[in-house]
């Protein structure tokens, strides 16, 4: 049995989809959370200076999407063939674009530039993605792809708290199909157990 | 035989990795390039309002990375197992982070904000990625993963012209292993043929 150690800041954000998948797989892992002030010392030891990093038997894996796709193959949350995998990847990458748009606002260090981004983001980009993801889920039996649960759904739900803080709203409040998807993922017993026991953090 | 139609602006940018892969596969495709002024009319017909879109027998596929990973499986440019696929995905996602950093400068519409980004980008971020990608390629027999050609290499090389314009420099000029990788990919006969016949554009 390989040993897993997940290295990240003391937040959910981009590590949470990995924590959700490891929980779903009922795979024990060390949830190593370092404090912000340790980052300068840790950063040079991380591949390309980034986290989350998942150490599998000491071997460092990075990039949350790559790690999630890999874990998904071990627990049947990938597609049954290349076409289904493609649909999952399309849904994930589209969510990633949405996250990038919201992040571009949230992490903008230039006060005036940031201010100018809020109106198009809140009035156009966010409602556009909400409506189109709702439609996508409606057309896929309540999931983001292939009419069944996949790692794209897990990634989406695990990132929602983080996304909601950045977007300053509950993004699924008015999209009943997406809201139901969130509730369904959070009700999976292994994930429910993880959410109950995880350390509390806003993002 | 399915028919392929690729829909994009009249540039290389994010469509070029798909064009490279279709060429590598010796797959005929319609290279549909629309003009900027047609975009408002085309945008509502594209999934999530974005391009490139690859139509396969009329079915719209979007998201360049998802499409490339799918095509790669058809021509052996994926990994031989889940672990190799993971290494390819890690390399691709890391390159994508690099692209996001350069794009964040290039597409910044706020003059002062953009100006402030140039020094950290050119003095820290770009040299950091160059050095680490060079190291990665050195450790992988001249490729980005697994000691052999994969779709991550194709994506990287196909995006280089676009990246170089955004970064205002030849990004592989001083990284001999990456430069050799670029030259090797561009020397693959099917890709060479495509590059010779493709419409000219800066990015």
Interface residues (C-beta under 8 A of the other chain):
Chain A: X48 X49 X50 X61 X62 X63 X65 X66 X67 X69 X70 X73 X74 X82 X83 X85 X86 X89 X90 X92 X93 X94 X97 X100 X104 X108 X110 X112 X113 X116 X128 X129 X132
Chain B: X48 X49 X50 X61 X62 X63 X65 X66 X67 X69 X70 X73 X74 X82 X83 X85 X86 X89 X90 X92 X93 X94 X97 X100 X104 X108 X110 X112 X113 X116 X128 X129 X132
